[in-house]
Amino acid sequence: MNIDILSVFPEMFVGPFDHSIVRRAQENDLANVSVHNLRTFSHCRRGIVDDYQFGGGPGMVMKPDPIFEGVETILMDLSQIEMAKTRVILTSPQGNMLTQELVAEFAQQLHLIIICGHYEGVDERVRENLITDDISIGDYVLTGGEIAAMVITDSVVRLLPGAIGSQENLLGDSISSGLLQHPIYTRPAQFRDMKVPSVLASGHHENIKVWRRRKALERTLERRRDLLDIQNLSSEDKDYLESLGYNLSR
């Protein structure tokens, strides 16, 4: 997979992609991440990429021409097959919320182009005529889209086949499984006066499996009730939720 990022602050990406899974994925030719300075696509001598709003209003707006030229320059070298498997993403607080389902969809593409939003926003013609996806990473406002671009890149790259040693690791992730992850522990079995639950050290795999499932249900019910999809729960899951006082008819 190729990931191209257009940013007015490319120096922000020095470091985050040089470590951990993203770095290993690039070293193993599973992904290629390139960061482009959006100012190089401005025909203004000073590399200006923003201007005042038509109609007045606070804040500057990212101009359409550098963004269009930057994206079109990248697309110019793609084959028709690659073009068909390319998504152009704008990071924006107005966008659709990034979900694990959407991340998995992005991971099936051959190419992602991520435009880092900034200032008051981007000229609407970019949103209407250039991008395929308008993405927000949460209901809060950042100073710019660079951190959001890092989040998208990291979440997508780790799903690429071979990026993580075992696919089983991915299946147990919070959100990916449809529930928050159960509590996890490691050595020592007793730290100060805090002990690991005895069932986890029992060696009884079925009991451990049941305990983990129930704890995942408890944690999801407590912290992210919105994730509970009753249609995808087993009868045992439903019985346990009801024993916790959860009304399945909601």
C-alpha positions in Angstrom: 0.0 0.0 0.0 1.1 3.6 -0.8 0.1 6.4 1.5 0.7 10.0 0.4 0.1 12.8 2.9 -0.3 16.4 2.0 0.6 18.8 4.8 1.6 22.4 5.4 3.7 21.1 8.3 5.5 18.0 7.0 8.2 18.2 9.7 5.6 17.1 12.2 5.8 13.6 10.7 9.5 13.2 11.5 9.6 10.6 14.2 6.1 9.0 14.4 6.5 6.9 11.3 10.1 6.0 12.1 9.3 3.6 14.8 7.2 0.5 15.7 4.8 -1.2 13.3 4.7 1.6 10.7 8.5 1.5 10.3 8.6 -2.3 10.1 5.8 -2.3 7.5 7.9 0.1 5.4 11.1 -1.9 5.8 9.2 -5.0 4.7 7.7 -3.3 1.7 4.2 -3.7 3.0 3.6 0.0 3.0 5.2 3.2 1.7 4.4 6.4 3.4 5.4 9.7 1.8 4.8 13.2 3.2 4.5 16.1 0.8 4.8 19.8 1.6 1.6 21.3 0.3 3.4 24.7 -0.2 5.4 23.2 -3.0 2.2 23.1 -5.1 1.5 26.8 -4.5 2.4 29.0 -7.5 2.8 31.9 -5.1 6.5 32.8 -4.5 6.1 32.6 -0.8 4.2 29.3 -0.9 1.0 30.7 0.4 -1.8 28.1 0.7 -4.5 30.0 2.5 -6.6 33.2 2.0 -9.5 35.2 3.5 -13.1 33.9 3.3 -15.5 35.2 0.7 -18.3 36.9 2.5 -16.1 37.7 5.5 -15.5 35.8 8.7 -12.7 34.9 11.1 -9.8 32.7 10.2 -8.1 31.8 7.0 -9.3 29.1 4.4 -7.0 26.6 2.6 -7.0 27.5 -1.1 -8.2 24.9 -3.6 -5.5 25.2 -6.2 -2.5 23.8 -4.2 -4.6 21.0 -2.9 -6.0 20.0 -6.3 -2.5 20.2 -7.9 -0.9 18.2 -5.1 -3.5 15.4 -5.4 -3.5 15.4 -9.2 0.3 15.3 -9.3 0.2 12.1 -7.2 -2.6 10.6 -9.2 -0.8 11.3 -12.5 1.6 8.3 -11.9 -1.1 5.8 -11.1 -2.4 3.0 -13.4 -6.1 2.6 -13.9 -6.2 -0.3 -11.5 -4.5 1.8 -8.8 -6.8 4.7 -9.5 -9.8 2.4 -8.9 -8.3 1.4 -5.5 -7.4 4.9 -4.3 -9.2 6.9 -1.7 -8.6 10.6 -1.2 -9.2 11.5 2.5 -9.6 15.0 4.0 -9.1 15.3 7.8 -11.8 17.6 9.1 -13.9 18.0 12.3 -16.9 18.0 10.0 -16.1 14.6 8.6 -17.6 11.1 9.3 -16.2 9.5 12.4 -13.3 7.1 11.9 -14.3 3.6 12.9 -12.6 0.3 12.9 -14.9 -0.8 10.1 -13.8 2.2 8.0 -10.2 1.5 8.8 -10.6 -2.0 7.6 -12.1 -0.7 4.4 -9.2 1.7 3.9 -6.8 -1.2 4.4 -8.2 -3.0 1.4 -7.1 -0.1 -0.9 -3.9 0.1 -2.9 -3.4 3.8 -2.3 -4.5 6.4 0.2 -4.0 10.2 -0.2 -4.6 12.1 3.0 -5.0 15.9 3.0 -4.3 17.5 6.3 -7.0 20.1 6.9 -5.9 23.4 8.6 -6.9 26.9 9.6 -10.7 27.6 9.4 -11.0 24.8 6.9 -10.7 24.1 3.2 -12.4 25.6 0.2 -15.6 23.7 -0.2 -14.7 22.8 -3.8 -12.1 20.4 -2.5 -14.8 18.6 -0.5 -17.3 18.5 -3.4 -15.0 17.6 -6.3 -11.7 16.0 -5.1 -12.0 13.9 -2.0 -13.7 10.5 -1.5 -13.8 10.6 2.3 -14.2 13.4 4.8 -12.9 12.0 8.1 -12.9 13.1 11.7 -11.1 11.2 14.5 -13.4 12.5 17.3 -15.7 15.2 18.5 -13.0 17.7 19.4 -10.9 20.2 17.4 -7.2 19.9 16.8 -4.9 22.7 15.6 -4.5 20.8 12.3 -5.0 17.5 10.5 -1.5 16.1 10.9 -2.2 14.2 14.1 -5.4 12.8 12.5 -3.4 11.7 9.4 -1.0 9.9 11.8 -3.9 8.1 13.5 -5.4 7.1 10.1 -2.1 5.9 8.8 -1.2 3.9 12.0 -4.6 2.3 12.2 -4.6 1.2 8.6 -1.0 0.0 8.4 -1.4 -2.4 11.3 -4.2 -4.2 9.5 -2.0 -4.9 6.4 -1.2 -8.6 6.1 2.2 -9.3 7.6 2.4 -6.0 9.5 1.6 -7.7 12.8 3.0 -11.1 13.6 -0.3 -12.9 14.3 -3.8 -12.1 12.9 -5.1 -13.4 16.2 -3.7 -10.3 17.9 -6.0 -8.2 15.7 -9.1 -10.3 16.4 -8.8 -9.7 20.2 -8.4 -5.9 19.9 -11.0 -3.7 21.6 -13.5 -2.4 19.0 -12.3 -4.9 16.4 -14.1 -7.8 18.2 -17.2 -5.7 18.7 -16.6 -5.4 22.4 -14.0 -3.7 24.5 -11.2 -6.0 25.5 -11.3 -8.0 28.7 -8.8 -7.1 31.5 -5.3 -8.5 30.8 -2.5 -9.4 33.2 1.1 -10.5 33.2 3.8 -11.5 35.7 4.2 -11.2 38.7 1.1 -13.0 39.8 1.0 -10.9 42.9 2.2 -7.2 42.8 2.1 -5.6 46.2 -1.3 -6.7 47.6 -2.9 -7.0 44.1 -3.3 -10.5 42.7 -4.1 -11.8 39.2 -7.6 -13.4 39.1 -7.1 -17.1 40.1 -9.1 -18.3 37.0 -6.3 -17.0 34.7 -3.7 -19.1 36.4 -5.9 -22.2 36.7 -5.0 -23.7 33.3 -8.6 -24.4 32.6 -9.0 -22.9 29.1 -12.8 -23.1 28.9 -13.2 -21.3 32.2 -10.7 -18.7 31.1 -12.6 -18.2 27.9 -15.9 -17.7 29.7 -14.3 -15.3 32.2 -12.7 -13.2 29.5 -16.0 -13.0 27.5 -18.0 -12.0 30.5 -15.4 -9.3 31.5 -15.5 -8.0 28.0 -19.3 -7.7 28.1 -19.1 -6.0 31.6 -16.5 -3.5 30.4 -18.4 -2.7 27.2 -21.7 -2.3 29.1 -20.0 0.0 31.6 -18.0 2.2 29.3 -19.3 1.8 25.7 -22.9 0.6 25.8 -23.3 2.0 22.3 -21.1 -0.9 21.0 -23.4 -3.6 22.1 -25.0 -5.1 19.0 -27.6 -7.5 20.4 -27.9 -9.3 17.0 -24.3 -10.5 17.2 -24.4 -11.8 20.7 -24.9 -15.4 21.7 -27.7 -16.6 23.9 -25.1 -17.0 26.7 -24.0 -13.4 26.2 -27.6 -12.2 26.4 -28.3 -14.2 29.5 -25.3 -12.8 31.2 -26.2 -9.2 30.3 -29.7 -9.7 31.6 -28.1 -11.0 34.9 -26.3 -7.7 35.1 -29.6 -5.8 34.7 -29.3 -4.8 31.1 -32.6 -4.6 29.2 -32.2 -6.3 25.9 -35.3 -4.7 24.5 -33.6 -1.2 24.4 
